[in-house]
Amino acid sequence: MSIDDIPKRKNKSGFDKKKFYNGALWRNLSKLYREKNPLCAESGDPAECVDHIIAINHGGAPYDYRNLMSMTRETHIVKTIAESSGPIYVATTNADGDLIPFRNRNGDLVRLENHNTVHRTPYTVIP
């Protein structure tokens, strides 16, 4: 599967990052998520933040636990830079039509075949 196979994503162009990330709902959700997942999904070191696996500006589900992962600041920066050229993981939709990561039978994230990224965890949309 390649990036050309990805269906059009929901438009998140009106997304207000500052309002969202400073909002009580996100702050509480991310705190609870990090309490349950205290280690970085990439490095195994103590997590410092919670990341949206499928970025909200790429159509990712903002409050769906399946679209979250704990990360260190360093691994978060690396992932964010990799996403600047487009999505990096295979995705599917949740009941609200937002994107969540697709996972294989082993529960691993699946990376787009043509995206060069340093992530070891494995973002194309599977209906």
C-alpha positions in Angstrom: 0.0 0.0 0.0 1.3 3.5 -0.8 0.4 7.1 0.0 -1.6 7.2 -3.3 -4.0 4.6 -1.9 -5.1 6.8 1.0 -8.7 8.1 0.9 -9.2 11.8 1.5 -9.1 12.6 5.2 -11.5 14.7 7.2 -10.5 18.4 6.9 -9.2 19.7 10.2 -8.1 23.1 8.9 -10.2 24.9 11.6 -8.4 23.1 14.4 -7.2 25.5 17.1 -4.2 23.8 18.7 -3.7 26.1 21.5 -7.4 25.9 22.6 -7.4 22.1 22.3 -4.2 21.3 24.1 -4.9 23.9 26.9 -8.4 22.6 27.4 -9.5 20.7 30.5 -10.7 17.7 28.5 -7.4 17.1 26.8 -5.3 17.8 29.9 -7.3 15.3 32.0 -7.3 12.7 29.3 -3.6 12.9 28.6 -2.8 12.8 32.3 -4.9 9.7 32.8 -3.4 8.1 29.7 0.1 8.7 30.9 -0.7 7.3 34.3 -1.8 4.1 32.7 1.0 4.2 30.1 4.0 5.7 31.9 6.7 4.6 29.5 7.5 6.0 26.0 6.1 3.7 23.3 9.2 4.3 21.2 12.2 4.2 23.7 10.8 2.6 26.8 12.0 5.6 28.9 9.7 7.5 31.3 7.1 9.3 29.2 6.8 13.1 29.3 3.9 13.7 27.0 1.0 12.0 25.1 0.9 12.1 21.3 -1.8 11.5 18.7 -0.6 8.6 16.6 -2.6 9.9 13.7 -2.1 13.6 13.9 -5.3 15.6 14.4 -4.5 17.8 11.4 -4.3 14.5 9.4 -7.8 13.6 10.5 -6.8 11.7 13.7 -9.3 11.2 16.5 -8.6 13.7 19.2 -10.0 11.9 22.2 -9.9 8.2 21.2 -7.5 6.2 23.4 -6.6 4.0 20.4 -5.0 7.1 18.8 -2.8 8.0 21.7 0.7 6.9 22.8 3.0 8.1 25.6 6.3 9.5 24.4 9.4 11.3 25.6 9.8 14.9 24.3 12.7 13.8 22.1 10.8 10.9 20.4 7.8 13.2 20.0 9.9 15.8 18.2 11.3 13.1 15.9 7.8 11.8 15.1 6.4 15.3 14.5 9.2 16.1 12.1 8.5 12.8 10.2 4.8 13.7 10.0 5.5 17.1 8.4 5.8 15.4 5.0 2.5 13.5 5.5 1.0 10.6 7.4 3.4 7.8 8.5 1.0 5.0 9.7 -1.8 3.0 8.2 -5.2 4.1 9.6 -8.8 3.1 9.8 -11.9 5.1 11.0 -13.7 5.0 14.3 -17.5 5.3 14.7 -17.2 9.1 14.5 -15.4 9.0 11.1 -12.1 10.1 12.7 -8.9 8.2 11.9 -7.3 5.8 14.4 -4.3 3.7 13.8 -4.7 0.3 12.1 -2.9 -2.5 14.0 -1.9 -5.9 12.7 -2.8 -9.2 14.3 0.0 -8.8 16.8 -1.3 -5.3 17.9 1.5 -3.5 16.2 1.1 -0.2 14.3 1.6 -0.6 10.6 3.9 1.9 8.8 3.2 3.2 5.3 5.5 1.3 2.9 6.9 4.4 1.2 7.5 6.6 4.2 11.0 6.8 5.4 10.9 7.2 9.2 13.1 6.4 12.1 10.2 4.9 14.1 10.4 1.3 15.0 6.7 1.1 15.9 4.9 0.8 13.2 0.1 5.2 9.6 -2.9 4.5 4.9 -6.5 4.2 5.6 -8.1 0.8 5.7 -11.9 0.9 5.5 
